[in-house]
Each structure stands twice: as C-alpha cells, then as structure tokens.
C-alpha cells in the first residue's frame, strides 16, 4: 500500500492502511527513531491474515511533522492524545494495539486513559519502566547541580553539550529538534498508567534485550491486571523482527481470543 499523509491537530502526519477493510482493526506504533517501514513485517503478516492494519509515522518521525515546542513540550500523554485523535478521525472502533519501545509507552497510556477506545494490547520491548539511577547518572546529576552555583552557570551550556556528545545515548545525540521531547519522555514513569490498563495485554520480549531489559517486562506483567508474557530466547530489542514468523502467529492467536 502507498503511504499517505493527512492533517490532525494542525500537524502533518504519515500513515499506511492495508489488509482487509472489513477485518478486525489493528493500530501499530513504532519505536523512537523509527517510522512506518520499521513495522513492515508485522503489518504485512497481519494484513495477510485478514486484519485491517493502520500504521502511523509518529509526530517527529518519518513523514510526520514534529510536535510544536509550545505551549508545553510533548510527553507520552500528548502523543497518546494525538493517536487517540487518529483513532477517531479514521473511524476505528476499539482497534487492537501493537506498540514497540516508544510505541509501547504510548500504548500503555492509551490503555489507561482511553480504555473505551482500544481493544487488546501487545507490548513488545516496551519502554516506560524507569531503571534505577546508575553511578554515572548520579555523577551527571551532581555535576548539573554544581553548574547551577554562582559563577559556574556560564559553563553549563558548553559542558552540557560536551556531556551529551560523550556520555549521552545514541537516541539523545540523534534527537535534534526532538531533544526536549526525548528528555521528557524518558523521564516519565508509566508504571502507574500500566496499573490502570483493563484490556487484555500480551508482552513479547527478547531475553537479550539491553535497551528495555527483561526485568522491565516482568514489572509490567506484575503491574497490568490482565497480562501475559512471551519470551523469545536469544532475541534482542527487535524481537518482532528477529522472530517475525513466531511473533505474527502468537499475536494472531492472542487477538482471536485463543
């Protein structure tokens, strides 16, 4: 199918629709730095099984314009509100959700705050569980506090730039205009949202995932009232690609209620 563009809440966005229009609707949300093509194997696999598939370029990625930088920097709830607007604009009635990494963050908030608008939820290597601060995190925090002292504040900007380029994550260095959004998103603890999800939820994880380690999946499994976990041995953060055939089969079975 051809990727199309539309306007929603004043933002241009890209989307793709495939599969059987009369089939059960599924909305697929990619991870940070991804785009529609990132989830192509999932979209194609489920479209072939008779689902009506919708995939978005989230704001700031692919063909979609970045969120506005005012009046407030977007966090996960603002992204969820945008996606909920798409559900309404597209006329989707309680679609199932598949969210990878950052798309999982959005799916968690949708499941909590827009429960009446969504069906079942699949979270694969979802972000949203905060890791305990490392020694490096504590040292960075102490450094930032020191730079706020009188006489040192003029050094804050150049030192912060050096720190970002030397110890910042790849996603942070590549964020560009989305850097404020990224900083806000990664600091948001979504476990309280996960506790309010009423939809049946399936977690699919790779046991070698280093971006969202398996212990975070166990946290979500314990927190979400109706959740189950499937672990792919030897797979990493992109388990849905590494074990694509198994992923499609398991998701199809889950959506059909078996």
C-alpha positions in Angstrom: 0.0 0.0 0.0 1.0 3.6 -0.6 1.9 5.7 2.4 -0.4 8.7 2.7 -0.3 12.0 4.5 -3.0 13.8 6.5 -3.5 16.6 8.9 -4.5 16.2 12.6 -4.4 18.8 15.3 -2.5 21.1 13.0 0.2 18.5 12.3 1.0 16.8 9.0 1.4 13.0 9.6 2.1 9.9 7.5 0.0 6.7 7.7 -0.5 3.5 5.8 -3.6 1.3 5.7 -3.5 -2.2 4.4 -5.2 -5.6 4.7 -9.0 -6.3 4.7 -11.0 -3.1 5.4 -13.7 -5.3 6.9 -11.3 -7.2 9.2 -10.5 -6.6 12.9 -8.7 -3.2 13.1 -5.1 -3.1 14.4 -3.0 0.0 15.0 0.8 -0.4 15.0 3.1 2.1 16.7 6.8 2.1 16.0 9.7 2.9 18.4 11.7 6.0 18.9 13.6 6.9 15.8 11.5 4.5 13.7 8.8 5.0 11.1 6.1 3.1 9.2 8.6 0.9 7.5 10.1 -0.2 10.8 7.0 -2.3 11.4 6.6 -3.5 7.8 6.9 -7.2 8.6 4.2 -7.0 11.3 1.9 -5.0 9.1 2.3 -7.4 6.2 2.0 -10.6 8.3 -1.2 -9.5 10.0 -2.7 -8.0 6.8 -2.3 -11.4 5.1 -4.3 -12.9 8.0 -7.3 -10.6 7.3 -6.8 -7.7 9.7 -7.4 -4.1 8.8 -3.9 -2.6 9.5 -3.1 1.0 10.3 0.5 2.2 10.8 1.5 5.7 11.8 4.6 7.8 11.5 4.5 9.3 15.0 5.0 13.1 15.1 8.6 13.9 14.6 9.4 10.7 12.6 9.1 9.6 9.0 6.8 11.8 7.1 5.2 13.4 10.2 5.9 16.9 11.4 7.5 17.3 14.9 5.3 18.4 17.8 5.0 22.1 18.5 7.5 23.4 21.0 4.9 25.5 22.8 3.0 26.0 24.9 4.4 22.8 26.5 6.9 20.2 25.5 5.2 17.0 24.5 5.5 13.9 26.6 3.9 10.5 26.3 0.4 11.7 27.2 0.4 14.2 24.4 1.5 11.5 21.9 -1.3 9.3 23.2 -3.8 12.1 22.8 -2.6 12.6 19.2 -3.0 8.8 18.4 -6.5 8.8 20.1 -7.4 11.6 17.7 -6.3 9.5 14.8 -8.5 6.6 16.0 -11.5 9.0 16.0 -10.6 10.5 12.6 -10.1 7.1 11.0 -13.3 5.8 12.4 -11.6 2.9 14.2 -13.8 1.0 16.6 -11.7 -0.4 19.5 -8.7 -1.4 17.5 -6.1 -3.7 18.9 -2.7 -2.0 19.6 0.8 -3.2 18.9 3.5 -0.9 20.4 7.2 -1.4 20.2 9.5 0.5 22.6 8.4 4.2 22.4 5.2 3.0 20.7 4.7 0.8 23.7 4.9 3.8 26.0 2.1 5.4 24.0 0.1 2.1 24.1 0.4 2.0 27.9 -1.1 5.5 28.2 -3.8 4.7 25.6 -4.8 1.6 27.6 -5.0 3.6 30.8 -6.6 6.9 29.7 -8.5 5.8 26.6 -9.7 2.4 27.6 -13.0 2.7 25.8 -11.3 3.4 22.5 -8.9 0.4 22.3 -9.2 -3.4 22.2 -6.4 -5.8 23.2 -2.8 -4.6 23.6 0.5 -6.1 22.5 3.6 -4.5 24.1 6.9 -5.7 22.5 10.1 -4.5 24.2 8.1 -1.6 25.5 9.7 1.3 27.3 8.1 3.0 30.2 9.6 1.4 33.3 12.4 3.5 34.8 15.7 1.9 35.6 17.4 2.7 38.9 19.9 5.5 38.5 23.4 4.3 37.8 26.6 5.8 39.3 27.1 7.7 36.0 23.5 9.1 36.4 24.3 10.3 39.9 27.6 11.9 38.8 25.8 13.7 36.0 23.1 14.9 38.4 25.7 16.1 40.8 27.6 17.9 38.0 24.4 19.7 36.8 23.7 20.8 40.4 27.2 22.2 40.7 26.9 24.1 37.5 23.9 26.0 38.9 26.1 27.5 41.6 27.0 31.2 41.2 30.0 31.8 38.9 29.6 28.4 37.2 26.3 28.8 35.4 28.0 30.3 32.4 29.8 27.0 31.9 26.6 25.0 32.0 25.7 25.1 28.3 29.1 24.2 26.8 29.7 21.5 29.4 26.2 20.0 28.8 27.0 19.9 25.1 30.2 18.0 25.7 28.5 15.6 28.1 25.7 14.9 25.5 28.3 14.1 22.9 30.4 11.9 25.1 28.2 10.0 27.5 24.7 10.7 26.1 22.7 7.9 24.5 22.6 7.4 20.7 19.0 8.4 20.7 19.7 11.6 22.6 22.5 12.6 20.2 20.3 11.9 17.2 17.2 13.6 18.7 17.8 17.0 17.0 14.7 19.2 17.4 13.1 16.4 19.4 15.7 16.6 22.2 13.4 18.3 24.7 10.7 15.7 23.9 13.1 12.9 24.3 14.4 14.1 27.7 10.8 14.4 28.9 9.7 11.1 27.6 12.5 9.0 29.0 11.9 10.5 32.5 8.2 9.6 32.7 7.4 6.6 34.9 4.5 4.8 33.2 4.1 2.0 35.8 1.1 3.9 37.4 -0.5 4.0 34.0 0.1 0.3 33.5 -1.7 -0.4 36.7 -4.9 1.2 35.2 -4.9 -0.9 32.0 -8.1 -3.0 31.9 -7.5 -4.5 28.4 -6.0 -8.0 28.0 -2.3 -7.3 27.3 0.4 -9.5 25.9 4.0 -8.8 26.5 6.5 -10.1 23.9 10.2 -9.7 24.8 13.7 -10.9 23.8 15.7 -12.2 26.7 18.8 -10.4 25.3 17.2 -7.0 25.1 19.6 -4.4 26.6 17.5 -1.3 25.8 14.5 -2.5 27.7 15.8 -5.4 29.8 13.6 -8.4 30.5 13.1 -7.4 34.2 11.1 -4.5 32.9 8.8 -6.9 31.2 8.3 -8.8 34.5 7.5 -5.5 36.2 4.8 -4.7 33.6 3.5 -8.3 33.8 3.0 -7.9 37.6 1.5 -4.5 37.2 -1.0 -4.8 34.4 -4.1 -6.6 35.8 -4.6 -8.9 32.8 -1.2 -9.6 31.3 0.8 -12.5 30.0 4.5 -12.6 28.9 6.1 -14.5 26.0 9.9 -14.5 26.0 11.9 -15.2 22.8 15.2 -16.8 23.8 18.2 -15.2 22.1 16.3 -12.3 20.7 17.1 -8.6 21.5 15.2 -5.3 21.4 13.8 -6.0 17.9 12.4 -9.4 18.7 9.4 -8.8 16.5 11.8 -8.7 13.5 14.2 -11.4 14.7 11.4 -13.9 15.3 8.9 -12.4 12.9 7.0 -15.6 12.0 6.6 -16.6 15.6 5.6 -13.0 16.5 2.8 -12.9 13.9 1.5 -16.3 14.9 1.4 -15.5 18.6 -0.2 -12.1 18.1 -2.9 -13.5 15.7 -3.7 -16.2 18.3 -4.0 -13.6 21.1 -6.2 -11.3 19.1 -8.5 -14.1 18.1 -9.0 -15.0 21.7 -7.3 -18.3 21.9 
